[in-house]
Amino acid sequence: MRKPNALAAGFYLLTNLVTGIFWFTLSVVLTVVGFATAIVWVGIPLLWLAMNVVRGGATMERSWVRAALRTDIPSPYRETPSGVTLWQRWKAQFTDPATWRDYGYLLLLLPVGIVEFASVLAMWTVVAAFIAVPFWIGEAPFAVIVGEFWTIDSFVSALPVSLIGLALIPFAVLGTRALGTVHGKFARGMLGPTRADALAIEAERLSSSRARGVEAAEAERRRIERDLHDGAQQRLVAVAMGLGRAKSKMDTDPEGAAELIAEAHADAKLAIKELRDLARGIYPSVLGDRGLDAALSALAARVPIEVELQVNVEPRPPTSVESAAYFTVGEALTNITKHSNGTRATVRVNRVDTGVLVEVTDNGQGGAELKPGGGLAGLADRAATIDGVVVVVSPVGGPTVIRAELPCAW
């Protein structure tokens, strides 16, 4: 949470009394009338309206607190399942603890607003009063005597008082910012998710990441099986058949057998190349032997565009992080050469406090998206296996920036 701006915080704290009166009156009236008339069913729509008013007011408060006090407050509400009835939706809202915390915040906003309004007004009134003394003391029908040697009865004799007022401005600024910080913490505690909610959200995120990781691993296994079956396996079958035909012709047609052996030799070399490419796609040996810098340098040398490479990840991160970073760059460069019409890319892989940050920028036409089943979505799934995040910023017309945050402990 950042420190609030004194001017914005002061404006918010002074107007908070008015908003507190408004929300207190509206929420209390709707709730009391709703409960009072619920026995004849008229109050049910009123209670539903009261809850939506409370939630709407709390949502507006989150926006105002974020803008004025620089305190970001995540939405704490439970997700309502799709396909539920209106009564089930209303019941879910009514039983959601976040709704009642919103209600409590809007009720407390009035007394809190009174204290904040009085505090800010008192601080700045004292400052303004001290600064203004020289401008009215000459017209006053009295003089102020301070001690034995200081009588304040003219503009000149009151200037020290004005200087004291100017010296008090930084303290008033600090006081206003401190009040804004305190209110931001109060609002975050009342309007934000509780620790239990945050843990539940984190558990759900981790569960989703693990599920995506399992799906990514299964998709990778199917890809390897397909590549083996359609590529190297067919080549090796062709080699075996060619050698069998050559063997049968060895005595009767040596020249034909030699041609068949040459064809089998060419197929064997192609099979070896396909197996090498497949192994590189699983985990390149240079990555394990020499690390990211060498592996990415070799990768950049194979693409037909200019690549500016910067790698700074010493000491070496864990193998899973290195692999995710390598394949992120590889997929990004492949997309640039195939789809973006880009001619230049910049790759930066740096160590940060939380892990490894990968950024790939190109000068292509943009428009890349994380579509389900696409290469970029596969990168996001791979990163999710280590709780990483992939973000793609690609406006139409470019440039495209692919950023992967891969956590690890240094």
C-alpha positions in Angstrom: 0.0 0.0 0.0 1.5 3.3 -1.1 1.4 6.5 0.9 -1.6 8.7 -0.1 -1.3 12.1 -1.6 -2.0 14.8 1.1 -4.3 16.8 -1.2 -6.4 13.9 -2.4 -6.5 12.4 1.1 -7.6 15.7 2.6 -10.4 16.1 0.1 -11.6 12.5 0.7 -11.5 12.8 4.5 -13.4 16.1 4.4 -16.1 14.8 2.0 -16.3 11.5 3.9 -18.8 13.0 6.4 -21.3 13.8 3.6 -21.0 10.3 2.0 -21.2 8.8 5.4 -24.5 10.6 6.1 -25.8 9.5 2.7 -25.0 5.8 3.0 -25.9 5.6 6.6 -29.4 7.0 6.0 -30.1 5.1 2.8 -28.9 1.7 4.1 -30.6 2.0 7.5 -33.9 3.2 6.1 -34.1 0.4 3.4 -33.0 -2.3 5.9 -35.4 -1.2 8.7 -38.4 -0.8 6.3 -37.5 -4.1 4.6 -37.4 -6.1 7.8 -40.5 -4.4 9.1 -42.5 -5.3 6.1 -41.0 -8.7 5.4 -43.9 -10.4 7.2 -46.2 -9.3 4.4 -43.6 -10.1 1.7 -43.4 -6.5 0.6 -40.1 -6.2 2.5 -38.4 -9.0 0.5 -37.8 -6.8 -2.6 -36.8 -3.9 -0.3 -34.2 -6.1 1.4 -32.9 -7.3 -1.9 -32.7 -3.6 -3.0 -30.9 -2.8 0.3 -28.3 -5.5 -0.2 -27.6 -4.3 -3.8 -27.4 -0.7 -2.6 -25.0 -1.7 0.1 -22.9 -3.7 -2.3 -23.0 -0.8 -4.8 -22.0 1.7 -2.1 -19.1 -0.6 -1.0 -18.0 -0.9 -4.6 -17.9 2.9 -5.0 -16.0 3.2 -1.8 -13.4 0.7 -3.0 -12.9 2.9 -6.2 -12.7 6.1 -4.2 -10.3 4.6 -1.7 -8.1 3.3 -4.5 -8.1 6.7 -6.3 -7.8 9.0 -3.2 -5.8 6.9 -0.7 -3.9 4.7 -3.1 -5.2 1.5 -1.4 -6.2 -1.3 -3.7 -9.0 -3.4 -2.2 -9.8 -6.6 -4.1 -13.5 -7.7 -4.4 -14.4 -10.0 -1.6 -17.6 -11.5 -3.0 -18.2 -15.1 -3.6 -18.9 -16.1 -7.1 -22.6 -17.0 -7.8 -22.9 -20.2 -9.8 -24.5 -19.8 -13.2 -28.0 -21.1 -13.8 -29.3 -20.5 -10.3 -32.7 -19.1 -9.6 -33.4 -15.5 -8.5 -34.2 -16.7 -5.0 -30.9 -18.7 -4.8 -29.0 -15.7 -6.0 -30.6 -13.5 -3.3 -29.9 -16.1 -0.7 -26.3 -16.3 -1.7 -26.0 -12.5 -1.4 -27.8 -12.5 1.9 -25.5 -15.2 3.5 -22.3 -13.8 2.0 -20.3 -12.4 5.0 -18.8 -9.8 2.7 -22.3 -8.2 2.3 -22.6 -7.7 6.0 -19.0 -6.4 6.3 -20.0 -3.8 3.6 -23.1 -3.0 5.7 -21.0 -2.5 8.8 -18.5 -0.3 6.9 -21.3 2.0 5.6 -22.8 2.3 9.1 -19.4 3.1 10.6 -18.6 5.6 7.9 -20.7 8.3 9.6 -19.0 8.3 13.0 -15.6 7.7 11.4 -16.3 10.5 9.0 -17.2 12.9 11.8 -13.8 12.2 13.5 -11.8 12.5 10.3 -13.6 15.7 9.2 -13.0 17.3 12.6 -9.4 16.2 12.7 -8.5 17.5 9.2 -10.5 20.7 9.8 -8.8 21.4 13.1 -5.3 20.8 11.7 -5.6 23.1 8.7 -7.7 25.7 10.6 -4.8 26.1 13.1 -2.3 26.4 10.3 -4.5 29.0 8.4 -5.2 30.9 11.6 -1.5 31.3 12.4 -0.6 32.3 8.9 -3.5 34.9 8.8 -2.7 36.7 12.1 -0.5 39.5 10.5 -3.3 40.4 8.1 -6.0 41.1 10.7 -4.1 41.9 14.0 -3.6 45.6 13.0 -7.4 46.1 12.7 -8.2 44.2 15.9 -9.3 46.3 19.0 -6.9 44.4 21.2 -3.3 43.3 21.3 -1.8 39.9 22.2 0.9 40.0 24.8 3.2 37.0 24.8 5.7 37.1 27.6 7.4 40.2 28.8 9.1 41.3 25.5 6.6 40.4 22.7 3.4 42.3 22.0 1.5 41.3 18.9 -0.4 44.4 17.6 0.9 45.0 14.1 1.7 43.3 10.8 5.5 43.3 11.6 5.2 42.1 15.1 2.8 39.2 14.0 5.1 37.9 11.3 6.8 35.4 13.6 3.3 33.9 14.2 2.8 33.6 10.5 6.2 31.8 10.2 5.1 29.4 12.9 2.0 28.7 10.8 4.1 28.0 7.7 6.3 25.7 9.8 3.2 23.8 10.8 2.2 23.0 7.2 4.5 19.9 6.9 3.1 18.5 10.2 -0.5 19.1 8.8 0.5 17.3 5.6 1.9 14.4 7.5 -1.1 14.2 9.7 -3.5 14.3 6.8 -1.5 11.5 5.0 -1.5 9.5 8.3 -5.2 9.8 8.6 -5.6 8.7 5.0 -3.3 5.7 5.6 -5.3 4.7 8.7 -8.6 5.0 6.8 -7.2 3.0 3.9 -6.3 0.1 6.3 -9.7 0.4 7.9 -11.4 0.2 4.5 -9.3 -2.7 3.4 -10.1 -4.6 6.5 -13.8 -4.1 6.2 -14.3 -4.1 2.4 -11.6 -6.5 1.3 -11.4 -10.3 1.5 -10.6 -11.8 4.9 -7.5 -14.0 5.4 -9.7 -17.1 5.1 -11.1 -15.8 1.8 -7.6 -15.0 0.5 -6.4 -18.5 1.4 -9.4 -20.0 -0.3 -8.8 -18.0 -3.4 -5.1 -19.0 -3.4 -6.0 -22.6 -2.9 -8.4 -22.5 -5.8 -5.7 -20.8 -7.9 -3.1 -23.4 -7.0 -5.6 -26.2 -7.8 -6.4 -24.7 -11.1 -2.6 -24.3 -11.8 -2.0 -28.0 -11.0 -4.9 -29.1 -13.2 -3.6 -27.0 -16.1 -0.2 -28.5 -15.5 -1.5 -32.0 -15.7 -3.3 -31.2 -18.9 -0.2 -29.6 -20.3 1.9 -32.7 -19.4 -0.7 -34.9 -21.0 -0.8 -32.8 -24.2 3.0 -32.9 -24.3 2.9 -36.7 -23.9 0.4 -37.0 -26.8 2.6 -34.7 -28.9 5.7 -36.9 -28.3 3.7 -40.1 -29.2 2.4 -38.5 -32.3 5.8 -37.2 -33.4 7.4 -40.6 -32.8 4.6 -42.5 -34.6 4.4 -40.1 -37.6 8.0 -39.3 -37.9 11.0 -41.3 -36.6 9.0 -44.6 -36.4 7.9 -44.4 -40.0 11.4 -43.6 -41.1 12.8 -46.5 -39.2 10.1 -48.8 -40.7 11.2 -47.5 -44.1 14.8 -48.2 -43.3 14.0 -51.8 -42.2 12.0 -52.4 -45.4 14.7 -50.9 -47.6 17.4 -53.0 -46.0 15.2 -56.1 -46.4 14.7 -55.5 -50.1 18.4 -54.8 -50.5 19.2 -58.1 -48.8 17.0 -60.0 -51.2 18.6 -58.3 -54.2 22.2 -58.5 -53.0 23.0 -61.7 -55.0 20.9 -61.1 -58.1 21.0 -57.3 -58.5 24.0 -55.7 -56.6 23.4 -52.2 -58.2 19.8 -52.2 -57.2 20.7 -53.3 -53.7 23.2 -50.5 -53.4 20.6 -48.0 -54.4 18.2 -49.4 -51.7 21.0 -49.3 -49.1 21.7 -45.6 -50.0 18.0 -44.8 -49.6 17.9 -46.6 -46.3 21.0 -44.7 -45.2 19.3 -41.4 -46.1 16.1 -42.4 -44.2 18.2 -43.4 -41.2 19.9 -40.0 -41.1 16.5 -38.3 -41.3 15.2 -40.5 -38.5 18.3 -39.5 -36.4 17.6 -35.8 -37.1 13.9 -36.2 -36.2 14.8 -38.0 -33.0 17.4 -35.2 -32.2 14.8 -32.5 -32.8 12.3 -34.4 -30.7 14.8 -34.8 -27.8 15.5 -31.0 -28.1 11.8 -30.4 -27.8 11.6 -32.4 -24.6 14.7 -31.0 -23.0 17.7 -29.7 -24.9 21.0 -31.1 -23.8 22.7 -27.7 -24.0 20.3 -26.3 -21.5 21.2 -28.9 -19.0 24.9 -28.8 -19.7 25.5 -25.0 -20.1 22.4 -23.2 -18.8 20.0 -20.7 -20.2 22.4 -18.3 -21.8 24.0 -20.9 -24.1 20.7 -22.6 -24.9 18.9 -19.4 -25.8 21.9 -18.2 -27.8 21.7 -21.4 -29.9 17.9 -21.0 -30.2 18.3 -17.4 -31.4 20.9 -18.4 -33.9 18.4 -20.9 -35.6 15.6 -18.3 -36.2 15.6 -16.3 -39.5 15.1 -12.9 -37.7 17.4 -10.6 -35.8 17.4 -11.4 -32.1 18.8 -9.2 -29.4 19.5 -11.4 -26.3 20.1 -10.5 -22.7 20.4 -13.2 -20.1 21.2 -12.6 -16.4 20.1 -15.4 -14.2 23.1 -16.3 -12.1 23.1 -18.4 -10.0 21.3 -20.9 -12.2 17.6 -21.3 -11.3 16.0 -24.8 -10.8 15.6 -27.0 -13.8 11.8 -26.6 -14.1 12.2 -22.8 -14.2 15.0 -23.0 -16.8 12.9 -25.3 -19.0 9.8 -23.0 -18.7 11.9 -20.0 -19.6 13.5 -21.8 -22.6 10.3 -23.0 -24.1 8.6 -19.6 -23.5 11.3 -17.9 -25.6 11.2 -20.7 -28.2 7.4 -20.5 -28.6 7.5 -16.7 -28.8 10.2 -16.7 -31.5 8.4 -19.3 -33.4 5.2 -17.2 -33.4 7.1 -14.1 -34.5 8.7 -15.9 -37.5 5.4 -17.6 -38.5 2.6 -15.2 -37.7 3.7 -11.7 -36.8 5.7 -10.7 -39.9 8.3 -9.3 -37.5 11.9 -8.8 -38.5 13.4 -8.1 -35.1 12.9 -9.4 -31.5 14.3 -8.5 -28.1 14.7 -11.3 -25.5 15.4 -10.4 -21.9 15.7 -13.0 -19.2 16.6 -11.6 -15.8 16.7 -12.6 -12.2 14.3 -10.7 -10.0 13.5 -11.0 -6.3 10.6 -13.4 -6.9 12.2 -15.6 -9.5 12.9 -15.3 -13.3 11.3 -12.7 -15.5 11.2 -13.4 -19.2 10.3 -10.7 -21.7 10.1 -11.1 -25.5 9.3 -8.1 -27.6 8.9 -7.9 -31.4 8.2 -5.3 -34.1 5.5 -7.4 -35.8 1.9 -6.6 -36.6 0.5 -7.6 -33.2 -2.9 -9.2 -32.5 -1.6 -12.2 -30.6 -4.0 -13.8 -28.1 -4.0 -16.5 -25.5 -6.5 -18.7 -27.3 -7.4 -22.1 -25.9 -5.4 -24.8 -27.6 -2.9 -22.3 -29.0 0.8 -22.1 -28.5 0.6 -19.2 -26.1 -2.0 -20.9 -24.1 0.3 -23.9 -23.9 3.0 -21.6 -22.5 0.6 -20.3 -19.9 -0.2 -23.9 -18.9 3.5 -24.9 -18.7 4.2 -21.8 -16.5 1.2 -22.7 -14.4 2.9 -26.0 -13.4 5.4 -24.0 -11.4 2.8 -21.3 -10.3 4.1 -18.9 -13.0 2.1 -16.4 -15.0 2.3 -15.5 -18.7 0.9 -12.1 -19.8 0.6 -11.2 -23.5 0.2 -7.5 -24.5 -0.3 -7.4 -28.3 -2.4 -4.5 -29.7 -3.2 -4.6 -33.4 -0.3 -3.0 -35.2 2.2 -4.1 -32.6 4.4 -4.3 -30.8 3.8 -7.6 -29.0 5.2 -8.1 -25.5 5.2 -11.6 -24.0 6.0 -11.6 -20.3 6.5 -14.7 -18.2 6.9 -14.5 -14.4 8.4 -17.7 -13.2 8.7 -17.9 -9.4 11.6 -19.6 -7.6 13.6 -19.3 -4.4 17.1 -18.0 -4.8 
